[in-house]
Amino acid sequence: MADELLGKTLGGYEIQRLLGQGGMAKVYLARQQSMNRQVALKVLPRQYLNDDTYLQRFEREVRIVSQLEHRHIVPVYDYGEYEGLPYIVMRYMPAGSVDDLLRGGALPPERLLHILAQVAPALDYAHSREVLHRDLKPSNVLMDDDGGAFITDFGIARLTDGQGANITTQGVVGTPSYMSPEQAQGRPLDGRSDLYSLGVMLFEMATGRRPFENDTPYSIAVMQVTTPPPSPRVYNPRVSLPLEQVILKALRKQPAERYQSAGDLLDALKQAIERPLSQDTEPNIKKPSPPMIVQAQPVIIQAAPAQPVQPLQSAVQPAPVRAPQVYQTSAQRMTPLPSVALPSYGLRSRIRQKRQSSPLFALLLGGTLGCGLLVILGILVLVGLSAAGLLNPITATATVRETTVSSRLVTFTPPPGEIVLATPRPDQSTAPVNLTAEALRGTLAARATSPAQVSPTPAPVNEATGLAGAAPVLGSGLAEVRGTLLFAGMRQSDSGTSFEIVRLDLATWQETRLTQHPADDSYPLASPDGQWIAFQSERDGDFEIFIMDVTGGRVTQVTDNNYVDRLPAWSPDGEWLIFSSDVREDGNFDLYRVQRDGRNYQPVYSSASRKSHPRYSPDGRYVVFTDGAANDSATWEIMLLETQTGAVRALTDNNRRDASPLFSPDGRSILYITQVNSSNAIAVMNIDGTEARILYNSSGSDWAASYSPDGRFIAFSSNLTGADQLYLMTAAGTDAQQITSTRGGYPSWLPGQ
């Protein structure tokens, strides 16, 4: 149907063509006859004439903009009415909007900075005049032919009381994709709400996409409240680390944690773009290479490998945001669990400090990077942290609120303070302890205790070193154990001592060293077909994911970025690696996955806490992982993610460390580590969290347990004799026996043996 206003003259303005249409008005290109110039004419359509809300917004825009005289705020020339239709006359911006620019994809940093350098002062000026925009977004930043940027559309802006007091939204209005968390909740607002919207714009200009996308506006609004923003570098690897840090700070959920003015944000942005090297406190960090990960749309992990990949979104549930605390309930009251302050020194300095004092701890720390426990009970390091370090936890019991969504969303972020944990079941707190420490002490009578010597010759790479002394004499319960173990062992070379990936044949007791590198290689895990080994290594200065074949050849770096990726695990089809990644570099690791060739780096699960040690179930229906506060291992629990629906629920619920979960080969139970006093013990439970019991507990710290392929035996690490060694026991937790004397950690089995 033809537009009734085209060709007509409204109050001396000849309408030429339609420029665009928004939520409440149409904007036309018109010629002002008196001055023979082009203007933009905003007209309220007839269908809204009887709606007082739209009429008030029109009048408010005129009243507010008339008070704002800034070179980068679109000026209003005139206001009138034609046959009952109110209209606003504004300056015409021929180059369109920032939204039009984004149709071509992400903007280069210099263009981004040029736009923000104009918008930021205008926004601060509006705030100084007690005006909040409340709908800042790319389509409301217009451009002229000279590259000038101008804020427009103050239709839902509000004035404060003139003294800088907060205002309320009087109902949630605005565009959900750009709303601040407080705006989405209808809470009091100040200028920092607009700064959050500006942060969303920054993210979109830097990556070509918005940080939060979902099927419905409501779901997006809830994500603004509950879901941490993804790493911009996941969607555009050319985004520098300093630029990413600026964007993520602008998107903090709490206003006090954001930039406090647009000028502050602009100053940080200039520093990040014009002088990025001055912000790098870690000179060894590699810049991300362009071919890294370019995936415009994250996807959900699939239960069946043959099924098509579904878009990943967020399983959301409305809830008010509170302080980031996890709560445990009792019959009497709900009280926050205690927290511990994180250390102030940097990640890499922590790695090197701990390696100097204990090389074995470097292995464990590789699994715990970002964990603040380094300041807690420092001497529990080899005991608690060596096990805890490998684990990465937070969870609750099976009664925690389970969230599912029809659209199969996976990025569910439980609102901090809304994770209500049920009271622990009696079988979790009073499980019988099977103490077989004496059996452990009767170890390798026939084995020498001197460490195995490794040839310094770099070739051949796969050098069979052999074990020192004779093979261990296994007890009757382990007589039938067979297969091959992979583990991280401390080995020497020309460049010093480091952890390397080692293979141990349990039939011949022949040891083969698979890696020889000055950096630490650790946490090996074989692919389901037994042909490949995934592991983590800090070869480029931070931990990345690598794979190699089972002979130690064809070593390939799978991830390459400036943050820590760790603890890889294979999907049942062997095509994907799931792992935890500190993309925000705040210690709150999220779950990610990537194809074995390094393509399609995708977020899987994100929340406001620390997640780690993800493991698929054998049928791919579930992922089990640990989740909890980065600085308080007492909050670490075992969580279960349903890959088809995105439902996430907690399997354990207590105030002790539960971590390092994995499925039994038949998929019916979950083996994990739990805290007993100040050390770790090995526990087992059903996949629904029931019948939890301690399977094995020595007087040392027992951790990193792994089932044999047939499910009859368990390999694990323990520091019972002072240094971490490998042990074997039956799946029932009996006949535990030490099998190495040259130190080793985190054993896993080669499949099919």
N, C-alpha and C positions, 0 to 999 in steps of 0.2 A: 504494500500500500504506500502511495506517495506521501511524503512528509508534507503536512499542511502548511508549514512555515517557510518552506523553500521558495525563494523569490519574493517574499513579502518584506515589508519595511516595518520594523518595530521601533517607534520613537526616534526615527532618524537613522536607524541602522538597517541596512539592506542585507538580508540573509542570503548568502551565496551557496554554501554547502555544509553538510553535517561533518563535524570533526570527530565526534565521539559521543558515547553515551555511558554514563555511570549509573550508580545505584539510585540516584534521585534526580538527575537532570540530564539534559542534552546540551552539548556544546557545539555551536555553529561558528563557521567563519563568516564574518559580516564586514561590510564596508561602512565606516562612519561617514555619512554624507557631508557633515559640516566640516570635517577636517581631511576628507579624502584619504583615510588610512584604514588599514585592515585591523580588526579587533576580534576577540573571541567573545561570543555571546552565550552565556549559560542561561538556559530557560528551564523552568519547572514545568513538566508536562501536565496536561489537563487532568489526568487521572489522579494527580496528587493534590489538586486544588482544595479538596475537602478534608485533607489530612493536615491537622495542625502541626504535627511533628515536622513534616517537610517544609511547611511555610516558616516555622521557627528556625529551622536550620538555614534556610535561605537568608532570612533576616540576620541571623547570628553571624553568618559569613561576612555580610556587608559591614556589620557593626565592628567585628573584630579586625578585619583587614584594613578598615579605615583608620585604625589606631596603629597599624604596623607600617612603617615607612623604612624599608630596608631594600638595598639594591638587589638582593637575591630572594625577595618575596614578590610574587607576581602582583602588581598593583591593580586595584579596582578603579576603573575610570568613572563608572556611572551605575546607577540602579534605577529601574523603572518597572512599569507594568503595561501590558498590551492586552486588551480584551480580557482582563482578569488574570493574565499569565505574568507572573513576576520574572524579571530577568536581571542578570548582572553582566556588566560590560568590563572586560579585562584586557590586558595587553595580550596580543597574539604572539605565540611562540612557534615559529615555523618549523623548528627541527624536531618537534614531537616531544616525547618524554624519555626518561631513562628506561622505562619499560620497553619502549620501541628499540632502544639500543641493545637491550638484553636479548632481543629476538635473534641476534647474531651470535649469542653465546657470551661467555665470560669476557669481562673487560680487562685490558692490560693494567697492571698496577698504576702506571702513570696516569691513565685516564680516570681510574677510580679515585686517585688522590686529587686530581683536578676538580672532579665533581664535589667531593667531600669538602675541599677547601672553600667552596662557595656555599654549600648547604649548611655546614656546621656553624659558621658565624650567624647565619640567618636564624637558625634554630635557637642558638643562645640568646639572640636579640629578642625573639618571641617569648622565650622563657623569662627574660628580664622584664618584659611587659606583662607578666603573669598570664601568658597564653600558652596552653598546651594544645598541640596539634591533634593528637590521638588517632591520626590515620596517615602517618608518614609511610610512604611506599614508593616504589619506582614510578608508578603512573602519576603520582602527585608531585614529581619533580620534573619540571618542563625545561626544555632546552631552546636556546636561540641559535641563529646561524653562526655565531662566533664561539660556540662551545660554552656559553653561559648557562648556569643551572639555577633554577628558581623554584622555590617551594610554592605550591598552590593548594587549593581546596581546603579551606578552613571550615567546611560545612559542619563538622562535628567537633570542632575545637571548643574549648571551654576556658572561661576566665576564672582565675582564683579569686579570693576575697580581697585582692589588692595588697596583701601583706605576706604573700608567699606561702600561705597555708595550703595543705593538700586539698584536693578536691576528690569527690567520688564520681564515679561514672554515671550514676543514676540509671543503672541498667548497662549491660555490656554492649557497647557499640564499637564499630571499627571493623577492620579486616583481619580475620583470625590468623592468617599467615604471617602478619606483621605485629600482632598484639604482644605486649609485654605480659608476663605471667600475672602481674597484679591487675592489669586491665582485663585479662580474660576471666579473672575471678571477681570482678566488680569491686575491687578493693580501692582504697584511696590512692591517688596518683600524684606524682610530681614530674618535673622535667626528665627524670631518669627513665620514665616510661617511654618517652619519645626517643631517648638514646638507645633503648633496647630495639625499637623499631629501626633505628638507623643501623644498628648492628646486624639486623636481619637483611637490610639492604646491602650492607657491606658483604655479607656472606654470599648473597645472590650475585652481586657484581663480580665477586672474585671467582665464583664457581659456575655461574650460569644456571644455578638452581637454588631453591629455597631450602633452608635447613630442615624444615618440617613439612612433610607432604602426606596427605591421607585422603580417604574417600569423601569425608564430610567436613564441613567447617567446624562442627562441634569437636570432632576427633582432633583436628589440628589445634584448636584452642586448648584442649586438654594436654596435648603434647607440649605446648608452650609452657605449661605449668609443671609438667612432670618429667619430661624427657631431656636429658643432656644433649646439647647440639652435637652433631657428628663432626669429624675432622674435615675442614675445608679441603685439605690435601688429599683426602680420599677421592674427591670428585674433580679436583684439578691439582695434579702433582706439581705444577709450576708455582703454586702458592708457596711462598717462603715460610719458614718457621716463624720468624718475627711477625709477619703479616697474619698468620694464623693465630698467633697468641693475642694480637690486638682484637681480632674478630671474636674469639672465644671469650675474652674478657667483657666485651660489649654485650655478650649474650648470657651473662651470668643471671641466674634466676633471682638472686637477691639484689635489690637496687643498690645497697651499700657496697657491693662487690664490683659494680660496674664503674665505668668512668663517670665522674660526677658532673661533667659538662661536655658539651660537644667540642669545645676547644681542647679539653684534655684528650679526648679521643683523636682529634685531628693531629695534635702534637705527637701522640704515640704512632699514628699512622705515618706521618712524615718520617719519623725515626725508622720505622720498619721498612719503608720503601726506599728512602733516599740514603740511609746509612745502616743497612741491615747488619753488616758485620760487627758494628759496635755493640749489638745486642747479643751476640753469640758469646756465652760464657764458657762454652765447651768447644775449643778449637779443633778437636778431633772429629766433631760431628760431620758426617758427609751430607752434602746437599742432595735432595731427592733427584734421581735421574728422570728425565721426561717420560720414558716409556713405562714408568712404574705401574700405577693402577688407574685406569680411566674407566670408571663405571658410572654412568649417569644415574642409574636406578638401582638401589640395593635390592637384594632378593632374599627370600626365605630359604632356609635349608629344607631339603625335602626328605621325607621318610623313605620313599622308594626311589632308587637312582633313576629309574626309567621315566619317572613323572616329570612333567615340565616344571621349570622353576617359576615360582610365583613372586610377585612384587612384595618386597618387605615393607611393612609399615609399622604402626605402633599399636599394640593392644592397649587401649586406654580405658581409664575409669575415672570419673570425676571425683576429685578429692581436693580439699584445701591443702596448700603447701605450708608446711611447718618447718621448724628447724630440722636439719638433717640428722635425725636420731632414729635408731631402731629400738623398738619397745618389746618388752617381754611381759606377758600378763600373768597374773596370779589371781587367786580367788578374791584377794583383798584390793589390789590396786595395780596400776600400770606405771612402771618406773623406767626411765631411760637407762640403757646400759652405759657403763662408764666408757670414756674415750681417753686416748693417750695422745699427747702432742707429737706431731711428726718432727723428725730432725730437720734442721735448717740447711744442712749441707747438701750438695748436689748428688745426683744419682751416680755419676761415674766416680766421683771421689769416694762415695760409699763402697763401690765395688772394689776399688783399689785398696782402700784402707783395710777392708775385711780380708782381701786376698793376702795382704802382707802378713796379717796376724794368723791366718788359717787358710791355706790353699784349698782345703776341702770345702770351706764355707763358700768359696767363690762359685762352686758348682751349685750349691743350694741357693745362694743369693741370685744366681741366674734365673732361678724359678721364682724368686720373690722380689724382683726389682720393683721399686716403687713402694715396698712395704715399709712402714714406719717402725717396725719392730726392732730396728737396729739400735734404737735407744733403749729398748726395753730388755732387761735381763740379758745384757750383752753376753754373759757367759753361758746363757742357755742356747747360745748360737748353734753349736753343733748338735745340741739335743733338740730343743724346740724349734729353732729356726731352720735347721737343716731339713726337718720334715715339713715344718710349717711353710718354709720358704718355697717348697716345691708346690705347695698347695695355694689355692687362691680362693678365699671363701666368703660367703654370707648366705645363710639360709634359715629356714624355719621348719616347722613340722608340716605334715601332710594336711593340717587344718588351716594353714595360711590361706588367705583369700586367693582363690584361683581365678585367673582372668583369661577369658577366651574372646575371640572376635570372629565374626562370620567371614571376614575378609582375610583370615589367616595371617594376622600380624605377628611379628616376632619381637620388635623392639619395644617390649613392655618395660616401662620404668615405674616400679612401685613408688608412690609418693613418699618422700621421707617423712617419718612420723606416722605413716599409715600402714606400715608393715606390722601387723599385730600377730605376734607369735603365740601359739597356744601353749598351755602348761605341758611340760614334758611328760611322756607316758612313763609309768613305773618301769617298764622293761628297758627304757633307755638309761635310766639313772641307777638301776640296781642290777645291771647285767652281770653275770658271773665272770670272773677274771680267770683265764686259763694261764697260769704262770708256769712257764717251762724254761725259766732262765737257766736252770742247772743243766738242761740238755744243751743249751747254747754254749755253756762253758766247756763242755767236752767236745772241743772242736777238732782242729786239724793236727792230730798227734803225729801224723806221718809227714806233715808239711813244714818246710823251713819257713822261718818268719822274715827272712830278708826280702826286700822288695825285688820284683822282677826287673831285670836290666833291659833297657830298650836300646837297640842300636841307634846311634846318632845319624846313621846314613839315611838320607831322605828317601832313597829308592831301594827296593820296591816299596810303594806306599803301604801295601797290605802286608806288613811284616808279622809273621807268626812268632810271637815272642816266647811263648811257652810260660808256664807257671813255675815259680820257684818251688823246688821240692817235689814230693810225690803227690799223687792225686789224693783228695780227701777220702777218708773211709766213712761212707754214709751209713746211717742207721737203717734198720730194717724197714721203717716206714717210708724211706726215700729210695729203696732199692730199685724201684722201677722208673725212677725219674729219668727222662730223656729230653733232648731238645737243645736249643741254642739260646743263650741269653745275650742281650745287648745291655751295656751299661756305660756309665761315665767313670773312667778310671784315671787316677793321677799318674802321669807318666813323664819321663824326663827326655829331653832332647838337647841339641846344641843351644837352643834359645832359652833353655830353662825348664821349669816344671809347669805343666798345665794339664787341664782335664781334657781327655780325648775319648772318642767313642771306641769301645772295645767289644769284641765278640768272643763269647766263651762257649765252646762245644762241651756239653755235659757228658757226652759219651767218651770222648778222648781227653777231656780237660785241657784241650789245646786253646790257647788264647791268641787272638789275632787283633792287632791294633789297626783300626780302620781309618783314623784321621791322625795327622801329624801337623799340628799348626800351633804357633805360639799363643794364639787366643784360646780361651776355654770353649770346648764343644761339649754339650751336655744334653740330657733329656732325650735320648734316642727312642724312636718308636717305629716299628716296621709297618709297611703297608699291608692291607689284608691279603694280598697275593704273595707276600714275603719277598718281593723283588726290590723294594726301595726302603730306605730308612730316612725318616724326617728327624731333624734335631735343631737345636738352637745354638747359635754361635755369636760371639761378639767380635768377629773378625773385622768389622768396619767401625768399631768404636762403641756401638750399642748392640743389643741382641737382636738378631734377625733370624728368620726361618730358612733353613737349608734342607736339601735332600741329596742323597747319594744312593748308588746301587749297593747291594748287600756285600759286595766285595770292597767297598770303599772308593770305587771309581765314579766318574761322572758327577762330581760334586757340583751342585747348582744352587745358587742363591735365589730363593723364592720371593722374599720380601726385601725391599730396599728403601728405607726411609730414615727419618731422624729420631724416631722414638722406639720404644722397646716392644718387640714382638717375642712371645715366649710360649713354651709348652705346647708344641703342635700335636695334633692327633688327626688320624685319617678318617674320612667318611667311609661307610661300608663298601662303596664302589671304588674306592681308591682314587677318585678324581679330585677331591677337595681336601684341604687341610684347614681345620678349625683351630684357633689359638686365641690367646688373650693379648691385647695390645693397649698400650698406654698412649693412645692418640692425642689425648688432651694434656699429657705429661703432668698430671696431678696426682698420680698414684692410684686413681680409680680406673683400673683396667676394664675394658669392654671386650666382648667376644666378637671376633671377626673370622672370616674364612676367605680363602683364596684358592684358585685352582693350582694344581701342582706345577704348572708352567709359569706361575706368577701373574696370570691374568685374573681379572674380576675380583679385586680386593673389595670385600663387601662386609658391612656391619651385620651382625647376627642378633646381638642382644646388648642393650645398653641400659644402665640405671645410674643412680647417684652413689653407687658403692663400687667396691673392687671385686671383679669377677676373674676366675682363673680355672685352669685345669679342666677344660671341657673335654668330654669323651662321648662319642656316639654309642648308642646301644647297637647290638649286632644287626638288628633289623632296620636301624635308622629311624625308628619312631621317636626316639628321645635323645636328648643331650643332657648329661648330668654334669654339674660344675659346682664350684664353690663360690660363695658370694658373701660379702660382709664389709665392714668398715676397714679402710686401708690402714688405719692406725690403731685398731683394736682387734686382735685375733680372737678374742672371746666372742665376737659377733659372727665369726665365720661359721657358716652352715652349708649343708648340701642341698642344692636346688635341682629341680628337674624341669626341663623345657620340652614340651611336646611339639615336635617339628611340624606337624600338619596344622595344628590350630594356633600355635603360639602360646598356649597356656603355660604358665610358670607357677610352680608351687614348691614349697619347702618340704624337705624330707626329714630334717633334724631341727630341733628347737631346744637350745640350752645356752648357757653362758660359758661354754668352753669351745675350744678350737676343733672344728670338724672340717676335713679337707681331703684333697687328693682322691676324689671318687673315680671308680671305673666299674663297668659292668662285668659280670661273670660271662664266660663264653656262651652259656645258654640264655643269657639275658634276664634271668629270674632274680638275681640279687646284685647288690652293689657293695663293693669292697671300698673301704675308706679309712682315713686316719682320724682318730679322736684323741683328745687330750685327757691324760690321767695324771693327776698331780701336776708336775712341771714338765712331763715328757709326753711322748706320743705312743699310742697303742694302735693296733690294727683291729678294725671292727667290720662287721658285715650286717646288712639289713636287706629286707625285701625291697623291690623297686618302688613300692608305695610308701616306704618309710617305716613299715611295721616290723616287729620282731628284731629290732636292733640289738646287737649284743657285741661285746668285746671278744674277738677271736684269739688275740694273742697280745700279751703284755709282758715285756721283760723289764729288768731294772734299768735298761738303757732307753734310748729313744728309737722307736721302731717306725719306719715310714716307707713310702714308695712301694707299696705292695702290688704285685701283678700276678694274675692267674696264668698258669700254663695253658696252652691251646686246648687241652682236653679237660681243663678245669679241675684236675686232681691235685695239683701242687701250686704253691705260692712262693714266688721269689720276693725278697724285700731287702731293705737296707736297715742296719742298726749300728749304733755306736757303743754297743754293750762292752766291747773290749777297749774302748777309748777312742778309736778312729772308726769311721764308717766303713763297714765291710758288707759283702753280700751274704745272704742267708737263704736257705730253703726250708720249707715245712710243708706238711700236707694241707689240703684245703680245709681240713677240720681244725687246723691250728696246732697240730701235734708234731713231734719229732723235729723241732727246729734245729738247724745245724749251720754253722758258718762254713762257707765254701771258698772264700778268698782271704788272702793275707796281705794283698798289695793295695788295699783301699779301693772302694768303689761305691757308687751310688746310683739310685734310680734304675733298677733292672727292669727289663721287659723282654718278652719272648718273641722269637721268630715264629710266625704262624706255620701250621702244617708240619710241625716236627714233633 
